[in-house]
Amino acid sequence: MPCLLQIDALLESKRPCPWDEQTIHRALVFRTRLSRSQYNFLRDGGMPLPSLTTLKTRLRKVTITQEDSGFARTILKAYLEEKPDRERPCVLMFDEMKVRDIGDYDSTDDQIIGPVNYLQQVMVRSIVGSWKMPLFFACDTRITKDLLNKLVVDAEACGLRVMAIVSDLGGSNRGLWTSLDVSHDGNTHFTNPADSRRNIWVFADTPHLYKLLRNHLLDNGLQLPGGGLVDKQLFADVLAIDRGKEFRILPKLGMESHVQVTGQARQKVRPAAQLLSASVAAAVDTFLGREEEARYLRAFDSGFDALNGQCPTDVKPLRRGIKGDGSAHFRALAELEAAIRLKFQGKTSLLPFQKGFIVTIRSMRGLAADLLPVLGQGSYVLPGRINQDILESFFSLVRGKGGANLHPSPSEAKCRIRSLSLMFALRLGVNPLTLNPMSPEPVTGGDSAVETALLSEDLEEHHTEDSQLSSDLMEIESLVEAARQSRPAPSGTATASPVDPRTSVTAEQYGMAYAAGYLSAKCRKIDPSLGTPSAYADETAMAETMWIRMRSMGGLSVPSGKWMEQFKVLDSAFCVRHHLEPDRLSRSTRVVESLVESITNQNLDLPDIRIVRMFVRLRTFLRLSTVNRMLRKSSSTASLREKTKNKQFAT
């Protein structure tokens, strides 16, 4: 609530009194959660809040300097005073962000900065708790052994227990590992400079490693001991199973997005995780009959889960964290390490990312052994906390605070980091206006700090938007509008769907049963008889549901026989309605509701109309996905043809 004196002054039309520190702090907390216009709307509506200019003026006395961790340590020390000891174990992570390579004017110091190439950012994150905080930043500065020791000592001085460090595999970071005497065939830890009785474990960023694994599999291929080969052609053969089909067993995968990746697409982690997954391994085993390749793909998937688990209630057990003796996790890590030690085609030694994998696996075992006894009985360690995800998110915040200016200059980057550091402090519940910054701890051999004051800046808001639309129908209608301008003819590349030799069921039939199971789960409250969770499903269920039972951890829904027959009737009605269109998808208005009405007027033995409506929406979306894949393929082919024509003309 605002200051009572301010409320009295507002009600009695008196001159307002100065804002007290408590009210300023609460207003700053409001500001971190509201946009500028929302905050002003509350003020204009009569809520006694300080103006944005007042907040900016008060924040000017908060100093956050380059190459100094004093502000962050002050905030963390105040935050941890009332927190249990289990929140003190933490991990240091560091990475570089590219800034504009220009000379820049810093008006605060009346100084010309740069040109600089990159900004080094260090963050600290609790391994068990939910807090995180930017700790240190500097321009064109490498993390050396001396600087790292200084940061560790500074962090320990404010009550933290540094247990691990994590970075990518850049050249300077590999040099840091060498200076710390860390290697894949030696130590994967170094002695804590603040407490020689404890070790600090060294990690490479797991998502970054998995992305590199995918890239090298596609580029070089991995020769397996039994004669198998995991390469680009294997993944192309797997994706050919669903070619031209609407009901697919691997609906998230595509050649352009997952196999034929170039440029920035090779930097995306999610497609790599989807390609090297247990679902792909099951398809390789079931439809291609290549058991050895499938076994190694499962090892990659299980190992990634064991190294990147982030939720104690995840559907996959290996993502729930390491607890107890951790036997399942350590077994998965041992299988991953054995697979990673294989050499790629044309290579005579392990690649840097393979060494990074081995160091990370060994460090995870050591960290769990050190940390679990400290946390106590029934505790667990989430390995996904030990990566650079939050640091990458922080860089996105830094870039996003400039609107369209995604490449900040050095002084702009410093201002944005200052603003975000204040936001992190306020969200921890600490008032930065009432704290005195801690002075750096002296360390022999440490790098000297450069006292550079940052520009004062009002707190900005960074909004993250949900990527999903509020309803499936809105998404379908928007996609239909986007595809309205072009209606390609149906693709003639569709091939006969492969058959599972064990059940004589095609992959397309598996995909249809999967879609029926999805709808039965979504409509469970409307009609529980549509399906049964796979954990309770009868082993004698229809052969079409084998793919669901093979892939499920117990939570997927196995459709009933009656619902499968109704699903096929509904699918036939959908195909009849759209079959006259060039791309088998009508552009008429009320595309969903008109078909729902037509189906319900036929007096067929069908379920509740709400279920029929959900089927039509799902089926429309599946057909639309097929149309859009055809559009992207034709656009890509036309672009390639145009490039070839221009090249021939130029020569």
C-alpha positions, -999 to +999 in steps of 0.1 A: +000+000+000+012+036-007+023+058+021-006+068+044+007+104+045+004+106+008-031+092+009-041+118+035-026+146+014-045+134-017-078+132+001-074+166+018-059+184-012-028+192+007+007+195-006+022+159-008+050+151+016+082+134+004+080+097-005+094+074+022+118+046+013+093+019+019+068+034-006+096+039-031+106+003-028+070-010-033+066+013-063+098-001-078+084-036-073+053-026-091+074-011-119+093-044-124+060-061-131+041-034-150+048-017-183+053+021-183+018+027-196+003+003-170+021+020-142+010+055-154-026+042-157-026+033-120-012+068-112-038+085-134-065+064-118-058+079-084-034+054-068-007+074-049+025+063-066+057+081-073+062+093-108+087+076-130+110+106-128+110+103-090+119+066-093+147+074-117+160+101-095+161+078-064+179+050-084+207+073-094+225+068-061+227+030-068+261+023-083+268-008-104+302-007-119+320-027-145+345-054-133+331-053-098+307-077-081+300-055-050+264-046-058+254-082-065+271-095-034+254-069-012+220-080-026+227-117-022+240-113+014+209-094+024+187-120+006+204-150+022+203-138+058+169-153+064+172-182+040+181-218+049+216-231+042+202-254+015+198-224-008+234-214-006+250-240-029+253-223-063+268-225-097+288-197-115+281-194-153+298-171-178+295-164-215+302-136-240+276-114-257+285-096-290+282-058-289+286-033-316+323-028-325+322+010-323+337+038-301+310+049-277+306+079-254+298+073-217+282+105-205+284+094-168+322+092-168+326+117-197+347+091-214+350+074-248+346+036-246+357+011-271+357+000-297+351-034-280+340-068-295+321-085-268+308-082-232+317-109-207+288-117-183+289-138-151+258-150-133+253-170-102+223-193-096+212-215-067+213-252-074+184-259-051+166-225-046+149-203-071+172-172-069+196-160-096+216-128-100+240-111-124+273-111-106+299-094-128+304-080-163+333-065-183+341-055-218+367-075-238+377-095-207+384-132-207+377-154-176+412-163-165+422-185-135+430-154-114+397-137-122+377-169-116+394-173-082+385-137-073+349-142-083+346-174-063+362-157-032+338-127-036+308-150-039+318-171-009+323-139+012+286-131+010+275-165+022+274-185-010+288-220-015+302-222-050+299-259-061+303-257-099+311-235-129+296-239-164+306-224-197+305-232-234+335-247-253+349-215-268+387-213-272+392-191-242+372-214-220+391-244-231+422-225-222+408-218-188+402-255-183+438-262-191+450-236-166+428-252-140+443-287-149+409-299-160+407-325-187+385-354-199+411-380-189+422-362-157+406-341-130+372-325-137+374-303-106+397-277-089+401-267-053+379-239-040+402-209-034+380-198-005+380-233+012+406-258+003+385-286+018+359-283-010+361-289-048+344-269-076+332-291-104+336-280-141+308-284-166+303-276-202+268-264-213+248-296-219+223-281-245+253-267-264+270-301-264+238-319-276+235-294-305+271-301-315+265-339-313+236-335-337+256-314-361+286-338-362+262-368-367+247-351-397+281-339-411+303-369-405+283-398-392+292-421-362+305-456-370+292-481-344+311-511-331+287-536-347+289-521-381+259-497-378+261-461-389+243-431-374+244-404-401+223-380-421+209-408-444+196-427-414+175-397-403+163-391-438+151-427-440+132-422-407+115-391-419+106-408-451+082-430-430+058-401-427+064-386-461+031-373-476+010-385-446-013-365-424-013-389-395+023-392-386+042-411-359+069-383-358+047-352-362+073-327-349+100-336-373+108-323-408+136-326-433+142-288-436+139-281-399+157-311-384+180-328-410+188-303-438+198-276-414+222-247-423+233-214-408+215-203-377+192-234-378+223-254-367+224-234-334+189-244-322+188-270-294+152-281-295+153-296-330+185-315-320+167-329-289+137-339-311+159-356-337+180-375-311+150-388-292+136-420-280+107-416-305+131-416-334+149-446-319+117-465-317+109-457-353+144-468-364+140-501-346+104-507-356+103-497-392+139-498-404+150-528-383+183-512-373+186-523-337+222-511-331+215-476-343+183-475-322+202-486-291+227-457-294+200-432-301+182-443-269+216-439-251+218-403-264+183-395-253+186-410-219+219-394-213+206-360-223+176-365-199+200-374-171+221-343-177+193-318-183+164-328-159+147-296-146+114-308-131+109-332-102+075-342-115+085-347-152+068-376-170+103-391-179+120-404-147+155-394-158+144-358-159+132-357-123+166-351-108+193-373-091+182-386-057+190-415-035+218-436-049+211-422-084+217-456-099+194-451-129+210-417-137+245-430-134+237-460-156+224-437-183+254-414-180+278-445-183+260-455-215+262-420-229+299-418-220+306-451-238+287-438-269+305-404-268+339-421-268+333-435-303+352-417-330+334-400-359+341-410-395+373-394-407+385-385-372+414-401-354+408-385-320+380-372-298+366-338-308+364-310-283+327-314-277+332-351-270+358-342-243+333-316-230+307-343-227+330-366-208+341-338-184+304-329-178+294-365-171+322-371-146+316-338-129+279-346-125+288-378-106+312-358-084+287-330-077+259-354-068+283-372-044+293-339-028+259-322-027+233-349-018+248-356+017+247-318+024+211-314+014+199-343+035+176-373+033+150-371+005+167-343-014+175-343-051+197-324-075+183-311-108+211-313-134+192-289-156+201-261-132+237-265-142+236-251-177+236-217-194+199-214-201+193-185-177+224-167-190+211-170-226+177-157-213+196-128-197+213-119-230+178-120-246+166-095-220+196-072-226+190-072-264+152-069-260+153-038-238+163-018-267+132-025-288+144-028-324+180-021-314+191-057-308+228-049-311+236-025-283+268-004-281+290-008-251+274+020-231+239+008-240+247-027-229+260-014-196+229+006-190+206-023-198+226-046-175+223-021-147+186-019-152+182-056-152+204-061-121+181-037-102+151-057-114+166-089-102+173-074-068+138-061-065+123-094-074+144-110-046+126-087-022+157-066-014+156-028-015+188-017-033+182+019-020+189+010+016+220-011+013+257-001+013+276-020-014+303-044-002+339-037-011+357-062-031+376-089-012+414-086-017+429-116-035+466-120-042+471-122-080+435-111-088+427-087-116+422-051-106+387-037-108+381-007-130+357+018-113+335+028-141+301+043-131+271+032-152+245+054-167+214+059-147+183+045-163+147+041-154+136+005-149+122-010-181+099-039-186+106-070-206+075-088-215+077-125-227+047-135-248+032-169-248+039-185-281+006-204-281-026-189-291-056-189-267-075-214-288-068-239-315-095-223-337-078-189-337-046-206-348-063-225-375-080-194-389-048-174-389-030-201-408-058-205-433-056-167-440-018-170-444-022-198-469-051-183-488-029-167-515-015-200-528-032-234-532-006-259-544-017-292-559-014-323-537+021-336-535+029-366-556+058-377-534+036-396-509+049-432-506+033-463-492+034-462-454+059-487-440+045-517-421+055-529-386+064-565-392+053-575-357+017-562-360+012-557-398+001-522-389+013-492-410+029-461-396+000-440-408-024-462-388-002-458-357-004-420-363-042-421-365-044-441-333-021-416-316-044-387-327-074-406-314-056-412-281-048-375-279-084-365-283-096-391-258-072-376-232-084-340-240-121-351-237-117-374-207-140-353-186-167-352-212-166-390-220-142-412-200-150-442-222-131-428-251-098-441-238-077-454-210-043-442-197-016-466-210-006-475-174-040-492-170-046-503-206-053-539-214-024-557-230-048-572-255-057-537-269-059-532-306-028-535-326-031-499-339-023-487-304+010-505-302+030-473-309+012-455-281+020-483-256+056-485-268+062-448-264+042-440-233+055-437-198+021-444-185+003-411-191-007-413-228-042-424-236-050-456-254-082-452-275-110-477-271-121-498-300-155-480-303-138-446-303-114-457-330-143-467-352-160-434-346-128-416-353-125-433-387-161-423-395-154-387-386-122-387-406-141-400-437-167-372-433-138-346-431-122-360-462-155-359-482-161-323-472-127-311-484-119-334-513-130-310-541-105-283-531-071-282-550-051-288-518-079-307-501-088-278-477-118-256-481-115-218-477-152-213-471-164-194-440-173-213-408-150-241-420-152-258-386-188-252-375-204-260-408-188-295-408-198-300-372-234-292-381-233-315-411-219-344-391-244-340-362-273-339-387-265-373-401-278-391-370-247-413-368-236-431-337-212-404-326-200-390-293-209-356-277-210-326-301-181-310-281-160-340-290-170-338-326-160-301-326-126-309-311-121-336-337-129-312-366-105-286-352-077-311-347-083-326-382-083-292-398-051-283-381-034-316-393-046-309-429-034-273-427+000-285-414+003-307-445-006-278-468+019-255-451+047-281-455+039-283-492+040-245-494+074-243-477+088-271-499+076-254-531+089-221-519+123-236-511+124-253-545+115-221-563+142-202-544+168-228-553+158-227-589+160-189-590+195-190-574+207-215-600+193-194-628+210-163-615+243-181-611+241-194-647+232-160-660+261-144-641+286-169-656 
